[in-house]
Amino acid sequence: MSDLSTIRLGFVGLGNIAHLHCDRLRNAGLDDLVAAGMDVDADARRIFAEEYGATVYEDPDEFYADVDAVLVTTPNKFHEQYVVDALGAGRDVFVEKPLAHTLESAERIADAAADAEGFCMVGFHNRFANPVQTLVEYERNGTLGEVSHVEADYIRRRGVPGRGSWFTRKPIAGGGSLIDIGAHAIDLSLYLLGYPDVVEVSGETRAQFGTRDDYSYLDMWGEDRGASEFSVDDSASAFVRCADGTTITLEVAWASNRPGSQQYYVRGSEAGAGLDLKDHSLELYETATTGTMHHRTTEIETGDDEPHALEQEHFLEAVAAGEPPGTNTVEQALTVQRVMDAIYRSSERGRAVAVE
């Protein structure tokens, strides 16, 4: 590992996500890197300073002058403002997914990143899960043959965030379940396919649960302020067609009347794979002729390293080396944003649409 001790990290948006990042640094013995924080809310600044011993700022220029790298953990609508400003100040940036709340905003971030001295990495942490990295190597060494399709499910039985929080307000979040957890499912599916160009999407988004006065649940992240504070989708279904002939089927839901799942099935000409991110498992599926024709299912056991921590380490190593991390790029995140935008447009028009 490179010497990380001289890096001064600054956090923009000092809510729960920033605290989670700082706690992971603390668990890794790297909490001394947390140098500064910036937020428009005085209480958030005070709590962050007390918890992590960081200098806190309201003025952006003073903040950027005090740090080497910036983690943007604001609500989606404000990603553009702070990512573009940080890149303009010559700082390396990590921004949580999605890239932005709208495609137009994401495109402006991409333009700024293309001309920036520093780099921007986007928070798709599932790529760093050990079963995912193992599966990718099986793909690269030809075990699966020609991979043609990914089935992606990210479904919660009941998991609508606090109605009235920024997650459920379209002007701030940009969308609901598709923007939130769907971004992860789309990114990982494209990652498993080698990020081909996407040409067409057919999709449907729904709001069947968050809009109900009698929405029932066992627990909820955040305070429930009722159906009137819900203006986004709570599920989405889509079919994604890529230029090389590969395809993706997508099922996303914050709430559904079925068991929750976070499963991916990868179909190849020589073998397939089943990846379950809820129970950290990976299986290979093959059919062979040895002795007699038969099916073979192989369970693969990997370590249980925490993918968020591995992602964080990758970002810090890149900052220390002064080189872009080579993964989780803005260009890839922009592709995810374009697919999400196309799913929303397809749902509105009732037909398949081109990915623009």
N, C-alpha and C positions, 0 to 999 in steps of 0.2 A: 504494500500500500504506500502511496505517495505520502509525503509529509503534509498533513492537513492543518497543522497547528496555526499557521499564519492566516488562514482564511477567516474573513469576517463576514458572517451571514446576516442578512437583513430580511425580515418578514414583513410583507405588506398584507394587511388584513389579519387581525390578531384574535380571531375567534377560535372555534373548536379545532379546525383543521391545522392552524398554525401550532396550537398546543400539542396536537398529536405528533407533528413533525419534531417539535422540540423535545417531547418525551422520548421519541425514538433515539434522538441524538444523545440524550441523557443516558438511556439504557446502553448505548454503545460507548459511553465514556467520552463523548464529543460535545457535551453541552457548553464547553468553553467557546465553541465556535459561534454560538448565538450572541451576536454583538448588538443588534438593533432591531427595532420594530416600528412600524408606522401604521396608524389607523386614525380615522376621522373621529372615532369615539373615545372620549377621555377616559371612561371607565375601563375600556378594553386596553388602553395604553397603560393605565395604572396596574391592572392585574398582571399583564404580561411582564412589566418591569419587576414587580414583586416576585413573580414566580421564577423568572429566568435570569434576573440580574442584568437585563439588557437596557441599553439607552433607548428611549422611545421618542418618536418625533411625530409632529403634525405637518411639518414643512418638508416636501419631497426633496428639494435641493440639498438641504442639510442631511437628510437621510441617505441619499445616494452617495454623498461625499464620504460617508462613514463606513461604507461596506464594499466588499469585493464581488459578492454575488447576492441575488435577490430571489426569494421564494414568494410567489404571488398566490395567496390563498383567500382571495376575496370572492364574493359572489360573482357569477359568470359575467354579468353586465360590465363589471369594472376591470376585467382582465386586460382588455385592449389598452385602457389608459395607463395602467401601471407596467405592463410588459413593454409597451412602446417607449415609455419614459425611461425605464431601466436600461433597455437596449440603447437608447439614445445617449444615456450617461456612460456607456461603455461597459456595462455590467453584464455578467452571465446571469441567465434567468432560468428558474424552474417554475412552471405554471401548472396548477392542477387542471385536469381535464374538466370540461371540454375546452378547446382552445378559446372559444368565445360563446356568447349567447346567440349570435346570428352569423350567417355565412359572410355577410359583408364585413362585419367586425373581424372575423377570423382572417379574411383576405388582407385586411389592413395590417394585422399583426404579422402575417407572412411577408408582406412587402417590407416592413420594418426589419424583420429578422434577416432578410436576404441582404440588406445593406449594412448590417450592424457589425461592429467590431467584436462584440461578445456573441455567445450562442444562446439559444433557447431550447430547453428540453421540456417535454409535456408529460404529465403524470399518468401514464398508463402502466400501473404497477404490476398488473397480472402477467405481463411478459416476463417478469423476473421470477415468477414462481418456479421452483425446481422441476415439477412435472412438465411445465410448459417448455422449459429449456431442454429437457430430455426429449420431449416429443419433436421439437424442432431439429435436434440432431439426428433422430431417426429419419425424419423427412430428408435431411440433407445427404445422408449416406445411402439413400435409395431404398430403405426398408419398406416404405409404403408405396413405392413405385410412383406412378403419375397421380398426384393429388388433384381431385376434380371438384370436391364439394365439402363445405363445412356446415353442419347444423349447430346453431348457437342458441342456447337458452339462458336467460338471466331472469328468473321469475321468483317473486316473493308471494307467499300466501297472503300475508298482510304486512305491508311495509311502506305505506304512504308516509312521507316525512310530515312533520307538523304542519297542518294546514294553516296557512298564514305566514309561515316562514318564507324566506326568499325562494326556496326550492319549488314552491307551489304557485308562484306568481310569474306569469309569462313575461312581463316586461323586464324582469330582473334575471330570471333563469333562462329564458328563451324557449323553454319547453319543460316537459316533466320527465317521465320515466325514460323516454328515448334519449333525452339530453343527458340525464343523470347516469343510469346504469347501462343504457343502450350504447352509449359511447364506448364503454369498456368492451362490450360484446362485439361491436363492429370492429374496433381496433384489433382485438385478439384474433378474430376470424381472418381479417386481412393479413395480419402478421403471419398466421399459420399458412396462408396461401402465397406468401412472399410479396405482399402488397402490389397486386396487379392493378392496372387501370380499371376503374369501375365505369360502366357505360350506361346502365339502365337499372331502375329500381321500381318495384311495384310494392306499395305498402298501405297499411291502414293503421291509424292511431285512434285511440278511444279514451273516453273518460267515463267509466262505469261505476267507479267506487268513490273516488275523492269528491265527487259532486253530490253525494247522497247525505241527507241529514241524518239518516240512520246507519251510517258507515260504522261497522263493528270491527273491533280489533282487540288484541290482547295487550299490546304495547305500541308505543309510537315514539319515534325520535322527535323530540320537540313538543311544543304545546299545540293542542288541537283547538283552533279557533273556528272550526265549522266549515260547512260546504261553501259558504259565500266567499271564503278566502282561497278557493281552489280554482285556478284558471288554466290548467295545463292537462296534458294527457297522463293517464295512469297505466296504459299498456300500448303495445305496438306489435304488429306482425309485418314481416317484409320478406321479399325475395330480391336478391341482389345478383345482377349479372355482370361479369367482368369481361374485358376485351379478349382475354386468352381462353375463354370458354369456361372458366371456373365459376362456381356459383355459391351463394350463401343463403340459407334460410334462417330467419331471425325471429325469436319470440322474446319479448321483453315485457315485464309487468311489475309494477309496484304492489299490485294487489290482484289476486285471482282465486278462484275456488278450485284449487289443485295444490298438491305439495310444491313447496319451493324447490328450485333447482338452479344450479350454475354449471351446466354441462355443455360440452362440445364434442361432437362426433366428426372425425375427419375421415373422409372416404378416399382411399387410394386404390390403384389398380392391382397392387400386390398385397396390400394389407390396409387395415383401417385402425383407428385409435379412438378410444373414449377417454375424455379428460373431464374430471369432476373437481372443480375448484372449491366446492363446499367441504368435501372430505379429503382433499389433497391427494387424489388417486389418479392413476393412469393405467389403461389396459391397451394391449395390442390384439387385434383380431385378424387371424389368418386362416386360410383353407389350404390344405396340403394333400399330397398323394403318397406320402411315405407309409409303406405297409398297405394302407387302404385310404381311400379318400376320407378326410376328417377335418373338423374345425379345431383350431387351437386358439385359446384365449390365454394371454400371458399378463399376469399382474406385475406391474413394475413399482418397486418401492424406492422412493427418493428421500432425501433429507427434508426437514420441515423448516428451512430457513424462511424468515418472514420477508415476503416480496417487497413490502414498502421499504424495509430497511436496506435491502439490496439495491433498490432503485435509488434511494438516497445516497448510498455509498458510491454508486456509479456516477451520479451527478457531481459529488464532491471530488472524486478522482479526476473528472474532466476539468473542473475548475482549477484544481491544483496543477494539472498538466498544461493548462492553457490551450486545450484542444477540444473541439466539439465531441460529445459523447458517442456519436455514430448511431444512436438509436433514439426512439421516441422523438422523432424530428418534427419540426413545425410543418413540413410538407406532408408528412403522414397524418398529422392531426388535422390538417386542412382537408385531406381526403375524407376522413371520418366526418368532418363538419358538412362536406358536400353530400355525403350519403344521407346523413340525418336530414338535411334540408330537402333532399329529393324525396325521402319518405313522407315528410310533412306535405310536400306539394302533391305527391301521388295520392295521398289520403284526401286532400281537398278536391282534387280533380276526378277521382274515381277511376284512374287509369295509370298505366306505367308511364314513367317520365324519364328523360335523359338526365344523367348526372352532369351538372354544369360546373 
